[in-house]
Amino acid sequence: MNCTRRDFLIGGAASVFLTGINLPSRAMAKEKKNLIIISLRGGMDGLTAVPVIGDKNLIKLRKKLIVEGTHKLNSDFALHPKLNTFYELWKNNQAAFVHATSIPYTGRSHFDGQNLMESGGKVPYQEKTGWLGRGMKAANYVGEGLALALPMPLLLRGVPLNDNYYPAKGSLPSNTVLESLSSVYKESGEKNLQMVMDIIQKRPLSMMTSGRAGRNHRSLAKETAKLLRVEDGPSIAVFDLDGFDTHAGQCGDDGLHGDRLEEIDDIVEELKDNLGDSFDNTLILTLTEFGRTVKQNGGNGTDHGWGSAILMAGGLLKSAQVHTDWPGLKKSNLFEGRDLLSTLDARAVYLSAMAVCFNVEPELFRREVFWEDNLSDLTASLFKI
């Protein structure tokens, strides 16, 4: 399929990837913990999602993009009005935010940035596996896998049985075809391929659909929650949302960026409603390649920036907080005089989240996943341990 720039930048369609863990790892864990990553492709604007309150620089530079009907979080920060579920969770200490953060990539290419947000590396296309896949492997989370999109996202690559099946052209292979393939794999002694076929045959048909119409983000979230809440079911999910590259029509309360934020909120709402008690042992985090410029452009939008925000929800959060080393928005404090500065490597948040959800010391992931980079251990600051 040829990917045009328009196809890449505009959308809002959702995909979901699920994977489980093996029984030895589950036996060592006190309780099953779910980790859910929502990838936001295009560059999510942290200053729109979690705007700073009363900053004259923001008001001056974004006259037509100011968010008015916000939910106040504390004396310094507010929340976009389309993030209503997050606000309700905030009031119950089940939502939090990390601000002025990003991966260590200061370029402005979507393709390079998205490669790095998934690989966790510093040089585009150098790494062939994803930080989550490497983390699962390091923690021995290498059991059954389930993916519902094509191709398998780089973020999850690194675990052999995170399979990569998605029906082509809206059709499903018949049971006869699946059984024939399974028989061939058994006879050939290809154990891994046989296990993948077994996984495919066990999938719920309601999730085995292709095309945008079949990937409604609410229905995907609902089906995902049903699988995650099963004690011996998958424990890791990755949602994929696009459409955050709002060079025009971004607006404040409404507009393109607000619509995309509402999609995130919808997913979290369905997860919360359908996970039941499992939500208490769940952690949801967003991931994006970069933020947006502080100053609006001529099309009432913003261009590619650096610092952004991570939205978090779930019962594994320590408290409702905006965790940040806020740099300010004076021009002298901006990256290259135009972007919100990133004062915290976002990989430290993901490292710490894996440590909590996989019941493993953070040092293992620092060593095995992030090449001993000097990443902070935020487990005690952000999460219940």
Secondary structure, DSSP 4 states (H G I P E B T S, - for coil): ----HHHHHS---EEEEEE---HHHHHHSSS--EEEEEEETT---HHHHSPBTT-HHHHHHTTTT---SPEE-SSSBEE-TT-HHHHHHHHTT-EEEEEEEE-S--S--HHHHHHHHHH--SSTT--SS-HHHHHHHHTT--S-EEEESSS--GGGTT-TT------GGG----HHHHHHHHHHHHHHT-HHHHHHHHHHHTS-GGG---SGGGG-HHHHHHHHHHHHTSTTS--EEEEEE-----SSS--SSSSHHHHHHHHHHHHHHHHHHHHGGGGGGEEEEEEES--BBSS--TTSS--B-S-EEEEEESTTBSSS-EE-----SSGGGSBTTTB----EEHHHHHHHHHHHHHT--HHHHHHHTSTT------HHHHB--
